Every structure is written in C-alpha cells, then in structure tokens.
Amino acid sequence: MASQVFYRKWRSRNFAELVGQEAVTQTLLNALKNKRISHAYLFCGPRGTGKTSTARIIAKAVNCLTTGGSGEPCNTCEMCKAINEGRALDVIEIDAASNTGVDDIRTLRERINIAPAQARYKVYIIDEFHMLSTAASNALLKTLEEPPPHVIFVLATTEVHKILPTIMSRCQRFDFRRLSQADIIKKLTEICTSEKITIEPEALRLVAKSASGSLRDAENLLEQLYTFYGADVSFRQVQDMLGITGDARVRQLVKNIIDDDVKSAVATINSANSDGLDLRHFKRELIDYLRALLLVKAGSHESVDVTADDLKELKELAAKASLSKILKALKLFSQADTGLENHSVLSLELAIIDATQKEEEHVAAAPAAAHGTVERTADHFPAARKTPESAHFPPPKAVIAGTVNQANVNKTVKPPDVKPSVSTPVNDSAPVKEIPPKAIPHIGVTPLASSAEKLRQEWRHVLDNIPPDVRRSPAVAILRSAGVTPVSFEKGIVVLSIRYSYLKEKLEEIENQRVAEKILSNFTGQTCKVQCVLENNNLVKEALKLGAEIIDVEEQ
C-alpha cells in the first residue's frame, strides 16, 4: 500500500478522536443516541479544524452495521471500512469549487431520488459550499428543505458569511473553532510517538504556534520536518524551516523603540533584511512580542505564553514604556505592508520612525485649533504667513508676542522695548504690539495659497485615490507617513514639508519623485512638480535673536 501523508493517515476515525471540538461531538453523539439525526448539517469554521472528518464520521455512524446508527462507528464492519477507504457508493463527496453551476445541482437532484445501493442512508458531503453560485444555491433550496428520507446533506464551508440565509435556515449549523496550541501539541505528540520521531518540546510548541489553529497545517509541517531532517528534529531546525529569526533581534528592536533610538532601530531592521530573513515572519514575531509586552503592561501577564525568564524581561521593559507608546507601536507595525516586493523594508522603517516620534513632535504637528491655546493669524502675526512653518507648524511651547489668543491674555511675550507690569490688566480692545514683517526671515518657500489649503484638507483623499499602476511604489509609503505634509501649491509646484531627512532623501530619488508627481497631477488635474523641504520651525529662535522675551511658558 502506498504511503499516506500525515493528515490523511492520522485523520480522526470516530468522534472520540476529533481534536478540540467537544461541543460539536457531544451534540452529534446525543442526536445519534436519540435517533434525532437531521436531514441537513452546515459545518463552518477555519481550515484544518475537522469539518470534513466530522462529515465522514457522521456518514459512518448512521450506516454502521454494528451499532445500527445509534452511536460511535465501529470502523470494523464492511460499511465503515468502505467509507474509510473511499469506495462506498452511497457517500458522495462533491467539491463545490469545481461544481458551481446550476447544471451540476440539477444533476444532483436527478440522482438524489435513487435509493441507496448498500447503505441505510445516502450522505452528500458538499465541501467549500460557499463557492456555489447564487443560482445554484437557489436551485438546491427545495431539495435541501425536503430531501428524500434516505438522504442526509452535510455542507462544509470556511466562509459562512457567503452562504445564503435561506440555505442556513434549512440546516443545523455547527461552528468549528480554531484549535488551541495545547490540543495541537497533544495530537502531534501522539503522532511523533507512533512515527518514532524525536522532537524538542519547544520545537513542537513552535510548530503548533505556526499552524494558527489548524491541525492539518501542523501535521503537514511536522511531515516536512520529518522528511527533511529525519527522525531527530531540533528547535533550531524548526526555526530554519519556518524562516523564523528567533527572539534576539526582535527584542532588540523593541528595546530601541522604547528608548526612542531611531538610528539603532533602523540598523536592526536593515540587518535582518540584509541577512535575507523573511520580513513577513520577522514582522509577525515583532507583533507577537509587542502584544506580549502590551499584556504585561496592562497587568495580564497570565495570558502571555512565555518562559519565566522571558516574562521577567518583558516586565522590565514594560516598566520603561508607557501603555500608549506600546499600543501605538503595535498599531503601526500591524498596519505596515511587507508586500512591497524589494521595498518591503521601507514600510517597517516608516513604522519605526513613527513609533519613536516623541509626543511633543505630534503636538507640534497639530494645528493650533486642536489645542485652543495659540492662534497664528495674519491680524496678530502678519509676517508668520510668509513662512511654511507658521502656515502649518506651530512654534514650540513658548508663546511669542503677537500670537496671543484672547482666551489666554495672561500668557504673552513682549519685545524688549515694552515693559509690562505684572499687576496691569490686559485690555482686550487694546492694539497688540507686532513684530515687524521684516523681523522674521523668509526661507524661500512660496506662501500657502487657497489651493494649497484645499490640498492639505484633502490630503487623505489624495492618498486614497492613488493610480493603480503606482500603488506598490515605495513613494506611496513615504507619502502616507505622518511626517509628510503639503505646505505650498503655486504655479504647478507642490512643496512637501518632511519631518525627517531620511524620508526627504528617499522621496527625492528620481523614481520616487516621479511617482509623487504623477499622484499629485492625477488629483489636481494639472501637471505638478514636487519640491521637498525639511521641516524646521525657527520662529521662536529667530524672535529671540531679535530681542523678544519669553515671559510665560504654556503647559501641555
């Protein structure tokens, strides 16, 4: 007899052998015992969780010659053997993915009235049922609702949301859940014992974790390891097979992010990329570690499946980081797209830069209206409109003369020729002393026009309507970064303010700049050129050079 792959050789042969689906098996056993078998079942759940195996067990149970259809199949009678070997004429398995049309269902309806050849019941097992067309599903409705008494339908699907409600209402629905790591490890241990495979416990745990709740995936991976490495499998061999780097660089990267060490963090990710590691696996490890760190920080360390030494290290790291910073990093790396072919490392670099951006920088990048403290208007500070910094980036925490919100009249900075008294009340109607326009130097960027303001307001819309042929360009990832903002648009030239020099240099590369210009031209309806400037807010610094005094500091 030809050898079988593990997932077929070790397929569950009765309800007792089904892994991790106790609620389903107990319900079906009670139905068999009480002779309350339904005419149609709907099994839904992730792949590799036992849906088709359960359907075959039902087919054996209702036709078993030993038990008479009142319990577990014996697997020794002629009918059970025929079903196990796939030669039973009355158990018909249909792949809905390749039989999707109405004609296929009509053929089924014509044959369904023929009495069973050998068994007590004809059992139709329709796999991937969601692949049936709507017309084919509707054609099956009446037959599914009132089939002949000798017919049982078992429908299996991984995408239950695609099943018509009228189909679901005619079936008994059973939801198969993902298997726990403990259940998978237990089953794999039984297989290893029978197949005489020696494997380290940590390696077995890693196999179970990589299977993501699918026993079939875990069994396939175990067979791959057995085929490649033989009967003695180590933890390191499993890591190599899965393309997993181990925890060293992942932990180092998380430490760099917590310490706001951008340089070391970028060097770590590029080191992993240069060594040819699969960045998708690296990202998954990174997200798992950040999740564990988040749970420890939130006080739920019992939910973290790590060793005592790893838990100690996580607690030490959690003590140094805020909950919001961990959460921010977890969100950024979860959203990072590592499918940009050769540029996949760029999305991770952008996530690192955003994750290590200090909170003050986020506040500085937000418009003053969001804080309700400082108004940068032409009436109070006309010269400020001549620079991109004043148009978009507020000054640091110190409040400068002429930039006073009337709601904060006690917080102001006066030029040196004005000597205000602390006890003197401020008159709202009194004119505000201004710094002359020539006092603030112009850095050579065109002032914001109304079209630039519109571009800023619709920047998210610009990024959501990128032409399909350039969506996989690294320029798109740069433009989506939180540190890139349009500050000027005049005579077809769009000036982009970029917070980090690294991103500015990348966007100024010929191909990336060409893509950025195409995106903006597509949105504006005119040919655009892109110029990049490095964000550099010097308003406070220049005002101090000209003699302004800081008399109060805004608390944030």
HELIX and SHEET records of a PDB file:
HELIX    1   1 PHE A    6  LYS A    9  1                                   4    
HELIX    2   2 PHE A   15  GLU A   17  5                                   3    
HELIX    3   3 GLU A   22  LYS A   33  1                                  12    
HELIX    4   4 LYS A   51  ASN A   63  1                                  13    
HELIX    5   5 GLU A   78  ASN A   84  1                                   7    
HELIX    6   6 VAL A  102  ILE A  112  1                                  11    
HELIX    7   7 PHE A  129  MET A  131  5                                   3    
HELIX    8   8 THR A  134  GLU A  145  1                                  12    
HELIX    9   9 VAL A  160  LYS A  162  5                                   3    
HELIX   10  10 PRO A  165  MET A  168  1                                   4    
HELIX   11  11 GLN A  181  GLU A  195  1                                  15    
HELIX   12  12 PRO A  201  SER A  210  1                                  10    
HELIX   13  13 LEU A  215  TYR A  229  1                                  15    
HELIX   14  14 PHE A  235  LEU A  242  1                                   8    
HELIX   15  15 ALA A  248  ILE A  258  1                                  11    
HELIX   16  16 VAL A  262  SER A  274  1                                  13    
HELIX   17  17 LEU A  279  LYS A  297  1                                  19    
HELIX   18  18 HIS A  301  SER A  303  5                                   3    
HELIX   19  19 ALA A  308  LYS A  320  1                                  13    
HELIX   20  20 LEU A  323  GLN A  335  1                                  13    
HELIX   21  21 GLU A  341  HIS A  343  5                                   3    
HELIX   22  22 SER A  344  ALA A  355  1                                  12    
HELIX   23  23 GLU A  359  ALA A  365  1                                   7    
HELIX   24  24 ALA A  368  ALA A  370  5                                   3    
HELIX   25  25 PRO A  382  LYS A  386  5                                   5    
HELIX   26  26 PRO A  388  HIS A  392  1                                   5    
HELIX   27  27 GLN A  406  ASN A  408  5                                   3    
HELIX   28  28 PRO A  437  ALA A  439  5                                   3    
HELIX   29  29 SER A  450  GLN A  457  1                                   8    
HELIX   30  30 TRP A  459  ASP A  464  1                                   6    
HELIX   31  31 PRO A  468  VAL A  470  5                                   3    
HELIX   32  32 PRO A  474  LEU A  479  1                                   6    
HELIX   33  33 SER A  501  LEU A  507  1                                   7    
HELIX   34  34 ILE A  510  THR A  524  1                                  15    
HELIX   35  35 LEU A  539  LYS A  545  1                                   7    
SHEET    1   A 5 VAL A  91  ASP A  95  0                                        
SHEET    2   A 5 LYS A 122  ASP A 127  1                                        
SHEET    3   A 5 VAL A 151  THR A 157  1                                        
SHEET    4   A 5 ALA A  40  CYS A  44  1                                        
SHEET    5   A 5 GLN A 172  ASP A 175  1                                        
SHEET    1   B 2 THR A 198  ILE A 199  0                                        
SHEET    2   B 2 ASP A 232  VAL A 233  1                                        
SHEET    1   C 3 VAL A 484  GLU A 490  0                                        
SHEET    2   C 3 ILE A 493  ILE A 498 -1                                        
SHEET    3   C 3 LYS A 529  LEU A 534  1                                        
END                                                                             
